[in-house]
């Protein structure tokens, strides 16, 4: 399939998605309801802008984050061996099952799936803004896709924007009172990222008001959300018999790290500065007079609740800035409500250009933005893996090669004959016995996994041969 044919197919799918009719039974009155979303020119423009602005960045690789490679590899195993293994705990069944259908496709094809989900998320966001008559809705919807952390994750296979699509879709259907569609989208959101279950109280709160402040309806709806989440997460529950909840929180993170992860890594240097300047100017001109009125609006209270829940979870598990993506749409809504239109446009413009200019990290400051910096990181990782693949192929056949965290990426890139080359990401007892008996020779690269295993038994020091240098990312 050529690139032209593929993007023509994307356009066709987009129209099909817009024309689809959701037929469902209303829980309360058992009446058949049909909702046919009406596409408009602004939604088409949003879609076109998102697609065209991402195309240059989807050909490099599946992304620097190894978790994305793990999801595609999990799909490969499911497709070829009909065995479902999670890419990492607690499990991400929806993207893993999707990749089982497309794992053989080139990088740009797989990355394009994230473009589609980002496009859908922004269209849902636009419709929510229009429903609540929030000004600058068109500009807000476009800007959402250009927030650096969202822009970056729309060009790689990571599941953050997939989850955002289902979250905003579920929210939209709650807003327009399409309960069953909202329930299904909520379950799919959980099957993308289980940690989004923390937003259940906020969704129940909004449903209470949207469904006529009827407590019984809100409780029934909340139960349905839970059942939907369990249903779509069932592959993981059945496969691991409930033993999938593993904590990966860091022991300690400095306040500076929390600040940089939640600001510079999310909104970029220019975006963060633009928002701060806008808030300062607004404070000294109008002093946020609308805040007290805003708290009387149940939807704005819902937005604050989503932001608060997301931030508390992030403080508990400050692993990646992508964990804060769910709160970004609601932060934009709050900003629009407390800033004047002039200052809001200034803040939105700063976010629009933020992915392309100025990147700051603990090492240095660069003129080019995060999307270009990330391309460089991907290039470094790809170069390392290509050299390592050649080293692996030149190693003796009767050997065990411990590649740790790079296992999935190397298998997907290397096209190895795994009957001749034994690649592993951790040492099994069988491997250890074979190595100690000198039946197999151990080669390894230095990774966090190999280091942890070596500290336990010192097997690498005693029996191992360093195959290639440790990967050092040049920032």
Kinemage of the C-alpha trace (Angstrom):
@kinemage 1
@onewidth
@group {chain A} dominant
@subgroup {mainchain}
@vectorlist {calphas} color= white
{ca unk a 1} P 0.000 0.000 0.000
{ca unk a 2} L 1.408 3.385 -1.006
{ca unk a 3} L 1.461 6.383 1.353
{ca unk a 4} L -1.071 8.204 -0.857
{ca unk a 5} L -3.495 5.286 -0.735
{ca unk a 6} L -3.062 5.006 3.034
{ca unk a 7} L -3.915 8.624 3.764
{ca unk a 8} L -6.841 8.452 1.334
{ca unk a 9} L -8.039 5.514 3.403
{ca unk a 10} L -7.624 7.618 6.571
{ca unk a 11} L -9.880 10.284 5.039
{ca unk a 12} L -12.455 7.623 4.123
{ca unk a 13} L -12.396 6.210 7.661
{ca unk a 14} L -12.859 9.694 9.036
{ca unk a 15} L -16.055 10.205 7.033
{ca unk a 16} L -17.329 6.771 8.015
{ca unk a 17} L -16.664 7.604 11.674
{ca unk a 18} L -18.629 10.832 11.373
{ca unk a 19} L -21.593 9.172 9.631
{ca unk a 20} L -21.904 6.234 11.977
{ca unk a 21} L -25.152 6.075 13.947
{ca unk a 22} L -25.057 5.110 17.586
{ca unk a 23} L -28.211 3.127 18.363
{ca unk a 24} L -28.749 2.373 22.010
{ca unk a 25} L -31.418 1.766 24.604
{ca unk a 26} L -31.870 4.453 27.241
{ca unk a 27} L -31.591 2.809 30.664
{ca unk a 28} L -34.219 5.077 32.160
{ca unk a 29} L -37.091 4.914 29.680
{ca unk a 30} L -36.160 2.085 27.240
{ca unk a 31} L -36.570 4.355 24.226
{ca unk a 32} L -34.474 3.745 21.131
{ca unk a 33} L -32.155 6.684 20.525
{ca unk a 34} L -30.196 7.442 17.382
{ca unk a 35} L -27.466 10.090 17.309
{ca unk a 36} L -25.913 11.099 14.006
{ca unk a 37} L -23.080 13.579 14.520
{ca unk a 38} L -23.107 16.333 11.938
{ca unk a 39} L -19.673 17.050 10.544
{ca unk a 40} L -18.780 20.687 9.892
{ca unk a 41} L -16.009 22.495 8.075
{ca unk a 42} L -14.128 23.389 11.270
{ca unk a 43} L -13.838 19.721 12.231
{ca unk a 44} L -12.462 18.905 8.795
{ca unk a 45} L -9.902 21.708 9.182
{ca unk a 46} L -8.894 20.387 12.617
{ca unk a 47} L -8.373 16.922 11.150
{ca unk a 48} L -6.386 18.166 8.159
{ca unk a 49} L -4.118 20.372 10.289
{ca unk a 50} L -3.350 17.511 12.661
{ca unk a 51} L -2.613 15.030 9.870
{ca unk a 52} L -0.424 17.355 7.803
{ca unk a 53} L 1.549 18.652 10.797
{ca unk a 54} L 2.491 15.104 11.882
{ca unk a 55} L 3.440 13.467 8.601
{ca unk a 56} L 7.117 14.612 8.648
{ca unk a 57} L 7.715 12.986 12.049
{ca unk a 58} L 6.218 9.487 11.707
{ca unk a 59} L 8.853 7.755 9.552
{ca unk a 60} L 11.812 7.633 11.925
{ca unk a 61} L 10.930 4.845 14.355
{ca unk a 62} L 8.240 3.720 16.783
{ca unk a 63} L 9.554 6.204 19.333
{ca unk a 64} L 12.273 6.579 21.904
{ca unk a 65} L 10.087 5.177 24.695
{ca unk a 66} L 10.748 1.436 24.805
{ca unk a 67} L 7.230 0.820 26.136
{ca unk a 68} L 5.862 1.538 22.661
{ca unk a 69} L 8.116 -1.135 21.159
{ca unk a 70} L 6.955 -3.527 23.874
{ca unk a 71} L 3.311 -3.024 22.926
{ca unk a 72} L 4.012 -3.756 19.262
{ca unk a 73} L 6.058 -6.817 20.248
{ca unk a 74} L 3.202 -8.037 22.449
{ca unk a 75} L 0.940 -7.730 19.403
{ca unk a 76} L 3.468 -9.688 17.321
{ca unk a 77} L 3.509 -12.565 19.837
{ca unk a 78} L -0.296 -12.584 19.990
{ca unk a 79} L -0.554 -12.670 16.200
{ca unk a 80} L 2.111 -15.301 15.545
{ca unk a 81} L 1.745 -17.600 18.554
{ca unk a 82} L -1.797 -16.789 19.743
{ca unk a 83} L -0.422 -16.157 23.212
{ca unk a 84} L -1.332 -12.970 25.039
{ca unk a 85} L 1.445 -11.539 27.197
{ca unk a 86} L 1.165 -7.983 28.462
{ca unk a 87} L 3.807 -5.592 27.165
{ca unk a 88} L 4.312 -4.523 30.792
{ca unk a 89} L 2.128 -4.527 33.865
{ca unk a 90} L -0.635 -3.713 34.631
{ca unk a 91} L -1.454 -4.446 30.969
{ca unk a 92} L -2.648 -2.415 27.984
{ca unk a 93} L -4.971 -4.821 26.146
{ca unk a 94} L -6.547 -2.509 23.563
{ca unk a 95} L -3.330 -1.247 21.890
{ca unk a 96} L -1.715 -4.668 22.313
{ca unk a 97} L -4.598 -6.354 20.463
{ca unk a 98} L -4.639 -3.615 17.789
{ca unk a 99} L -0.933 -4.098 17.156
{ca unk a 100} L -1.523 -7.834 16.710
{ca unk a 101} L -3.311 -6.839 13.488
{ca unk a 102} L -0.721 -4.350 12.227
{ca unk a 103} L 2.656 -5.295 13.743
{ca unk a 104} L 4.123 -6.186 10.335
{ca unk a 105} L 3.412 -2.724 8.924
{ca unk a 106} L 6.183 -0.086 8.574
{ca unk a 107} L 6.862 2.496 11.262
{ca unk a 108} L 4.880 5.283 9.569
{ca unk a 109} L 1.789 3.087 9.331
{ca unk a 110} L 1.820 2.181 13.029
{ca unk a 111} L 2.571 5.760 14.087
{ca unk a 112} L -0.336 6.960 11.938
{ca unk a 113} L -2.715 5.167 14.284
{ca unk a 114} L -1.718 7.680 16.974
{ca unk a 115} L -2.420 10.524 14.537
{ca unk a 116} L -5.956 9.200 14.038
{ca unk a 117} L -6.608 8.923 17.774
{ca unk a 118} L -5.207 12.425 18.344
{ca unk a 119} L -7.430 13.768 15.580
{ca unk a 120} L -10.485 12.084 17.107
{ca unk a 121} L -9.631 13.378 20.582
{ca unk a 122} L -9.421 16.979 19.351
{ca unk a 123} L -12.729 16.697 17.476
{ca unk a 124} L -14.442 15.371 20.597
{ca unk a 125} L -12.840 18.209 22.558
{ca unk a 126} L -14.151 20.733 20.039
{ca unk a 127} L -17.674 19.331 20.334
{ca unk a 128} L -17.552 19.486 24.130
{ca unk a 129} L -16.429 23.117 23.972
{ca unk a 130} L -19.203 23.940 21.501
{ca unk a 131} L -21.807 22.248 23.703
{ca unk a 132} L -20.856 24.402 26.682
{ca unk a 133} L -20.512 27.483 24.447
{ca unk a 134} L -16.889 28.068 25.419
{ca unk a 135} L -15.345 30.783 23.275
{ca unk a 136} L -12.268 30.152 21.117
{ca unk a 137} L -13.386 26.514 20.832
{ca unk a 138} L -11.862 26.031 17.377
{ca unk a 139} L -8.486 27.453 18.409
{ca unk a 140} L -8.543 25.495 21.683
{ca unk a 141} L -9.178 22.214 19.849
{ca unk a 142} L -6.287 22.790 17.452
{ca unk a 143} L -3.973 23.937 20.245
{ca unk a 144} L -4.690 20.803 22.273
{ca unk a 145} L -2.964 18.752 19.561
{ca unk a 146} L 0.071 21.085 19.609
{ca unk a 147} L 0.744 20.919 23.345
{ca unk a 148} L 4.273 19.437 23.147
{ca unk a 149} L 3.642 16.238 25.113
{ca unk a 150} L 0.503 15.506 23.046
{ca unk a 151} L 2.219 16.451 19.779
{ca unk a 152} L 5.100 14.116 20.543
{ca unk a 153} L 2.816 11.200 21.421
{ca unk a 154} L 0.823 11.690 18.233
{ca unk a 155} L 3.906 10.752 16.186
{ca unk a 156} L 4.858 7.517 17.996
{ca unk a 157} L 3.016 4.346 19.002
{ca unk a 158} L 2.680 5.135 22.720
{ca unk a 159} L -0.891 4.807 23.993
{ca unk a 160} L -1.338 8.145 25.793
{ca unk a 161} L -3.307 9.801 22.991
{ca unk a 162} L -5.298 6.625 22.342
{ca unk a 163} L -6.501 6.816 25.923
{ca unk a 164} L -7.183 10.561 25.584
{ca unk a 165} L -9.425 9.850 22.584
{ca unk a 166} L -11.596 7.415 24.533
{ca unk a 167} L -11.648 9.664 27.604
{ca unk a 168} L -12.890 12.716 25.685
{ca unk a 169} L -15.248 10.489 23.689
{ca unk a 170} L -16.799 9.110 26.868
{ca unk a 171} L -17.065 12.623 28.267
{ca unk a 172} L -18.731 13.891 25.083
{ca unk a 173} L -21.328 11.122 25.161
{ca unk a 174} L -22.078 11.842 28.831
{ca unk a 175} L -22.573 15.484 27.921
{ca unk a 176} L -25.057 14.653 25.135
{ca unk a 177} L -26.653 11.938 27.309
{ca unk a 178} L -25.715 8.908 25.205
{ca unk a 179} L -25.147 6.554 28.101
{ca unk a 180} L -24.199 3.345 26.320
{ca unk a 181} L -21.681 5.021 24.041
{ca unk a 182} L -20.168 6.732 27.102
{ca unk a 183} L -19.957 3.384 28.924
{ca unk a 184} L -18.224 1.659 25.990
{ca unk a 185} L -15.716 4.480 25.507
{ca unk a 186} L -14.938 4.502 29.231
{ca unk a 187} L -14.151 0.781 29.143
{ca unk a 188} L -11.894 1.242 26.117
{ca unk a 189} L -10.147 4.117 27.908
{ca unk a 190} L -9.343 1.756 30.776
{ca unk a 191} L -8.152 -0.933 28.365
{ca unk a 192} L -5.649 1.605 27.008
{ca unk a 193} L -4.399 2.722 30.408
{ca unk a 194} L -5.699 1.160 33.620
{ca unk a 195} L -4.555 4.112 35.743
{ca unk a 196} L -7.371 6.198 34.184
{ca unk a 197} L -9.758 4.329 36.476
{ca unk a 198} L -8.926 7.051 39.011
{ca unk a 199} L -11.231 9.391 37.055
{ca unk a 200} L -14.355 7.334 37.814
{ca unk a 201} L -15.510 9.669 40.661
{ca unk a 202} L -15.211 12.709 38.379
{ca unk a 203} L -17.189 10.993 35.602
{ca unk a 204} L -19.873 9.958 38.103
{ca unk a 205} L -20.040 13.549 39.372
{ca unk a 206} L -20.593 14.923 35.870
{ca unk a 207} L -23.127 12.205 35.031
{ca unk a 208} L -25.183 13.142 38.092
{ca unk a 209} L -25.735 16.662 36.752
{ca unk a 210} L -26.023 15.745 33.081
{ca unk a 211} L -28.656 13.107 33.788
{ca unk a 212} L -30.949 15.503 35.618
{ca unk a 213} L -29.399 15.374 39.130
{ca unk a 214} L -30.909 11.929 39.544
{ca unk a 215} L -28.815 10.021 42.090
{ca unk a 216} L -30.236 6.631 41.100
{ca unk a 217} L -29.333 7.153 37.434
{ca unk a 218} L -25.848 8.345 38.377
{ca unk a 219} L -25.231 5.265 40.557
{ca unk a 220} L -26.484 2.872 37.865
{ca unk a 221} L -24.341 4.631 35.298
{ca unk a 222} L -21.269 4.419 37.565
{ca unk a 223} L -21.823 0.681 38.008
{ca unk a 224} L -22.022 0.312 34.227
{ca unk a 225} L -18.732 2.198 33.874
{ca unk a 226} L -17.067 -0.243 36.273
{ca unk a 227} L -18.535 -3.255 34.460
{ca unk a 228} L -17.374 -1.873 31.115
{ca unk a 229} L -13.868 -1.355 32.485
{ca unk a 230} L -13.789 -4.939 33.803
{ca unk a 231} L -15.104 -6.306 30.494
{ca unk a 232} L -12.526 -4.569 28.319
{ca unk a 233} L -9.737 -5.402 30.754
{ca unk a 234} L -10.831 -9.042 30.935
{ca unk a 235} L -7.975 -10.402 28.766
{ca unk a 236} L -5.467 -9.289 31.406
{ca unk a 237} L -7.624 -10.420 34.330
{ca unk a 238} L -8.106 -13.911 32.866
{ca unk a 239} L -4.525 -14.291 31.630
{ca unk a 240} L -2.919 -13.328 34.945
{ca unk a 241} L -5.731 -14.416 37.273
{ca unk a 242} L -5.920 -11.002 38.900
{ca unk a 243} L -2.174 -10.759 39.604
{ca unk a 244} L -1.400 -7.743 37.450
{ca unk a 245} L -1.385 -4.788 39.844
{ca unk a 246} L 2.276 -3.947 40.248
{ca unk a 247} L 3.496 -0.589 41.555
{ca unk a 248} L 6.306 1.174 39.728
{ca unk a 249} L 6.342 4.413 41.691
{ca unk a 250} L 9.699 6.031 42.355
{ca unk a 251} L 10.936 6.222 45.912
{ca unk a 252} L 11.817 9.922 45.893
{ca unk a 253} L 11.634 12.783 43.421
{ca unk a 254} L 12.858 16.308 44.009
{ca unk a 255} L 10.491 19.262 43.826
{ca unk a 256} L 12.482 20.589 40.890
{ca unk a 257} L 11.956 17.316 39.006
{ca unk a 258} L 8.223 17.416 39.732
{ca unk a 259} L 8.053 20.997 38.500
{ca unk a 260} L 9.989 20.342 35.292
{ca unk a 261} L 8.106 17.133 34.501
{ca unk a 262} L 4.733 18.817 34.989
{ca unk a 263} L 5.560 22.044 33.125
{ca unk a 264} L 8.558 22.086 30.764
{ca unk a 265} L 8.136 18.476 29.666
{ca unk a 266} L 4.376 18.910 29.153
{ca unk a 267} L 3.942 22.418 27.730
{ca unk a 268} L 7.496 23.132 26.582
{ca unk a 269} L 9.586 26.157 27.533
{ca unk a 270} L 7.689 28.650 25.357
{ca unk a 271} L 4.298 27.220 26.276
{ca unk a 272} L 5.041 27.275 30.003
{ca unk a 273} L 6.340 30.838 29.800
{ca unk a 274} L 3.320 31.939 27.744
{ca unk a 275} L 0.872 30.525 30.276
{ca unk a 276} L 2.720 32.044 33.250
{ca unk a 277} L 2.942 35.488 31.610
{ca unk a 278} L -0.759 35.382 30.731
{ca unk a 279} L -1.738 34.467 34.289
{ca unk a 280} L 0.467 37.202 35.779
{ca unk a 281} L -0.907 39.865 33.436
{ca unk a 282} L -4.472 38.734 34.123
{ca unk a 283} L -3.899 38.889 37.881
{ca unk a 284} L -2.657 42.469 37.751
{ca unk a 285} L -5.430 43.623 35.417
{ca unk a 286} L -8.591 41.805 36.481
{ca unk a 287} L -7.471 39.619 39.431
{ca unk a 288} L -9.419 36.494 38.335
{ca unk a 289} L -12.801 37.904 39.267
{ca unk a 290} L -14.601 35.023 37.592
{ca unk a 291} L -13.300 32.253 39.847
{ca unk a 292} L -16.135 32.402 42.410
{ca unk a 293} L -18.715 32.288 39.622
{ca unk a 294} L -16.921 29.409 37.955
{ca unk a 295} L -17.271 27.205 41.030
{ca unk a 296} L -21.047 27.401 40.625
{ca unk a 297} L -20.752 25.733 37.210
{ca unk a 298} L -20.812 21.937 37.644
{ca unk a 299} L -18.790 21.370 34.459
{ca unk a 300} L -15.997 23.664 35.655
{ca unk a 301} L -16.023 21.882 39.013
{ca unk a 302} L -15.669 18.642 37.052
{ca unk a 303} L -12.651 20.148 35.224
{ca unk a 304} L -11.009 21.111 38.529
{ca unk a 305} L -11.723 17.619 39.859
{ca unk a 306} L -10.058 15.968 36.847
{ca unk a 307} L -6.987 18.193 37.205
{ca unk a 308} L -6.719 17.551 40.944
{ca unk a 309} L -7.071 13.756 40.628
{ca unk a 310} L -4.546 13.616 37.802
{ca unk a 311} L -1.993 15.716 39.673
{ca unk a 312} L -2.302 13.709 42.901
{ca unk a 313} L -1.744 10.490 40.957
{ca unk a 314} L 1.273 12.020 39.220
{ca unk a 315} L 2.831 13.098 42.523
{ca unk a 316} L 2.411 9.519 43.741
{ca unk a 317} L 3.809 8.006 40.521
{ca unk a 318} L 6.019 10.650 38.858
{ca unk a 319} L 7.362 8.322 36.186
{ca unk a 320} L 6.635 10.154 32.949
{ca unk a 321} L 5.185 13.532 32.003
{ca unk a 322} L 2.738 11.689 29.725
{ca unk a 323} L 0.797 10.707 32.859
{ca unk a 324} L -0.439 14.311 32.963
{ca unk a 325} L -1.989 14.263 29.480
{ca unk a 326} L -5.558 13.578 30.773
{ca unk a 327} L -5.638 16.909 32.633
{ca unk a 328} L -4.454 19.082 29.711
{ca unk a 329} L -7.868 19.634 28.037
{ca unk a 330} L -9.355 20.729 31.355
{ca unk a 331} L -6.467 23.057 32.155
{ca unk a 332} L -7.077 24.733 28.790
{ca unk a 333} L -10.770 25.117 29.656
{ca unk a 334} L -9.976 26.667 33.046
{ca unk a 335} L -7.474 29.041 31.454
{ca unk a 336} L -10.071 30.126 28.907
{ca unk a 337} L -12.540 30.897 31.669
{ca unk a 338} L -10.165 32.985 33.806
{ca unk a 339} L -8.152 34.769 31.103
{ca unk a 340} L -9.357 37.489 28.778
{ca unk a 341} L -9.661 36.436 25.139
{ca unk a 342} L -6.608 38.539 24.249
{ca unk a 343} L -4.408 36.908 26.882
{ca unk a 344} L -5.841 33.470 26.100
{ca unk a 345} L -4.907 33.862 22.444
{ca unk a 346} L -1.391 34.797 23.540
{ca unk a 347} L -1.156 31.660 25.713
{ca unk a 348} L -2.546 29.460 22.927
{ca unk a 349} L -0.115 30.900 20.387
{ca unk a 350} L 2.786 30.127 22.715
{ca unk a 351} L 1.557 26.512 22.944
{ca unk a 352} L 1.157 26.257 19.169
{ca unk a 353} L 4.820 27.071 18.534
{ca unk a 354} L 6.195 25.400 21.664
{ca unk a 355} L 6.889 21.965 20.069
{ca unk a 356} L 9.167 23.579 17.482
{ca unk a 357} L 11.271 26.088 19.430
{ca unk a 358} L 13.351 26.050 22.640
{ca unk a 359} L 13.952 22.873 24.576
{ca unk a 360} L 15.321 22.909 28.124
{ca unk a 361} L 16.554 19.971 30.182
{ca unk a 362} L 18.972 19.472 33.050
{ca unk a 363} L 21.899 19.277 30.597
{ca unk a 364} L 21.406 22.207 28.259
{ca unk a 365} L 19.162 24.619 26.383
{ca unk a 366} L 18.511 24.123 22.671
{ca unk a 367} L 16.922 26.422 20.107
{ca unk a 368} L 15.028 23.592 18.451
{ca unk a 369} L 11.882 22.334 20.139
{ca unk a 370} L 11.049 19.008 21.759
{ca unk a 371} L 9.775 17.332 18.581
{ca unk a 372} L 13.148 17.851 16.862
{ca unk a 373} L 15.070 16.913 19.991
{ca unk a 374} L 13.047 13.710 20.203
{ca unk a 375} L 13.878 12.895 16.570
{ca unk a 376} L 17.543 13.190 17.505
{ca unk a 377} L 17.025 10.876 20.490
{ca unk a 378} L 15.319 8.343 18.222
{ca unk a 379} L 18.239 8.557 15.771
{ca unk a 380} L 20.733 7.853 18.559
{ca unk a 381} L 18.736 4.862 19.774
{ca unk a 382} L 18.300 3.475 16.248
{ca unk a 383} L 22.019 3.830 15.492
{ca unk a 384} L 22.898 2.032 18.727
{ca unk a 385} L 20.482 -0.816 18.004
{ca unk a 386} L 21.678 -1.242 14.403
{ca unk a 387} L 25.284 -1.603 15.562
{ca unk a 388} L 24.208 -3.940 18.350
{ca unk a 389} L 22.255 -6.107 15.882
{ca unk a 390} L 25.422 -6.632 13.847
{ca unk a 391} L 27.323 -7.545 17.039
{ca unk a 392} L 24.624 -10.057 17.972
{ca unk a 393} L 24.607 -11.683 14.523
{ca unk a 394} L 28.397 -12.111 14.674
{ca unk a 395} L 28.294 -13.787 18.109
{ca unk a 396} L 28.725 -17.596 18.397
{ca unk a 397} L 25.505 -19.540 17.785
{ca unk a 398} L 25.634 -21.513 21.007
{ca unk a 399} L 25.389 -18.488 23.267
{ca unk a 400} L 22.927 -16.548 25.381
{ca unk a 401} L 22.781 -12.819 24.735
{ca unk a 402} L 21.277 -10.699 27.506
{ca unk a 403} L 19.977 -7.434 26.020
{ca unk a 404} L 17.734 -6.343 28.907
{ca unk a 405} L 15.386 -3.454 28.203
{ca unk a 406} L 16.235 -3.404 24.490
{ca unk a 407} L 14.882 -6.912 23.876
{ca unk a 408} L 11.627 -5.965 22.125
{ca unk a 409} L 13.147 -3.250 19.960
{ca unk a 410} L 16.023 -5.489 18.859
{ca unk a 411} L 13.702 -8.392 17.996
{ca unk a 412} L 11.434 -6.113 15.954
{ca unk a 413} L 14.362 -4.447 14.163
{ca unk a 414} L 16.760 -7.366 13.821
{ca unk a 415} L 14.839 -10.073 11.933
{ca unk a 416} L 16.798 -12.687 13.902
{ca unk a 417} L 16.576 -16.434 13.515
{ca unk a 418} L 15.710 -17.028 17.163
{ca unk a 419} L 16.390 -20.752 16.764
{ca unk a 420} L 20.067 -19.931 16.267
{ca unk a 421} L 20.369 -16.796 18.391
{ca unk a 422} L 19.176 -16.860 22.000
{ca unk a 423} L 18.149 -13.331 23.004
{ca unk a 424} L 16.845 -12.782 26.529
{ca unk a 425} L 15.734 -9.834 28.641
{ca unk a 426} L 16.210 -11.652 31.943
{ca unk a 427} L 17.962 -14.816 33.088
{ca unk a 428} L 15.810 -17.856 33.778
{ca unk a 429} L 17.009 -20.653 36.036
{ca unk a 430} L 17.499 -22.794 32.954
{ca unk a 431} L 19.748 -20.108 31.447
{ca unk a 432} L 21.761 -19.842 34.655
{ca unk a 433} L 22.288 -23.613 34.840
{ca unk a 434} L 23.421 -23.796 31.195
{ca unk a 435} L 25.886 -20.959 31.711
{ca unk a 436} L 27.358 -22.380 34.913
{ca unk a 437} L 27.787 -25.796 33.279
{ca unk a 438} L 29.604 -24.104 30.369
{ca unk a 439} L 26.971 -25.443 27.965
{ca unk a 440} L 26.331 -21.917 26.729
{ca unk a 441} L 28.377 -18.740 26.752
{ca unk a 442} L 26.891 -15.523 28.147
{ca unk a 443} L 27.151 -12.192 26.342
{ca unk a 444} L 25.526 -9.037 27.621
{ca unk a 445} L 25.118 -5.305 27.266
{ca unk a 446} L 24.878 -3.017 30.255
{ca unk a 447} L 21.281 -2.055 31.006
{ca unk a 448} L 19.331 -1.398 34.170
{ca unk a 449} L 18.043 -4.993 33.966
{ca unk a 450} L 21.450 -6.604 33.585
{ca unk a 451} L 22.849 -4.452 36.374
{ca unk a 452} L 20.085 -5.517 38.760
{ca unk a 453} L 20.560 -9.205 37.911
{ca unk a 454} L 24.333 -8.962 38.270
{ca unk a 455} L 23.990 -7.447 41.726
{ca unk a 456} L 22.048 -10.548 42.845
{ca unk a 457} L 24.339 -13.333 41.650
{ca unk a 458} L 27.337 -11.625 39.991
{ca unk a 459} L 26.822 -14.000 37.063
{ca unk a 460} L 27.861 -11.406 34.508
{ca unk a 461} L 31.124 -10.686 36.346
{ca unk a 462} L 32.024 -14.363 36.583
{ca unk a 463} L 30.755 -15.838 33.312
{ca unk a 464} L 29.733 -12.954 31.060
{ca unk a 465} L 31.422 -11.163 28.176
{ca unk a 466} L 30.494 -7.572 27.438
{ca unk a 467} L 29.110 -7.545 23.892
{ca unk a 468} L 28.795 -3.801 23.396
{ca unk a 469} L 28.984 -0.548 25.300
{ca unk a 470} L 26.108 0.780 27.386
{ca unk a 471} L 23.686 3.070 25.578
{ca unk a 472} L 24.323 6.675 26.591
{ca unk a 473} L 21.787 9.231 25.347
{ca unk a 474} L 23.481 12.493 24.384
{ca unk a 475} L 21.168 15.286 25.476
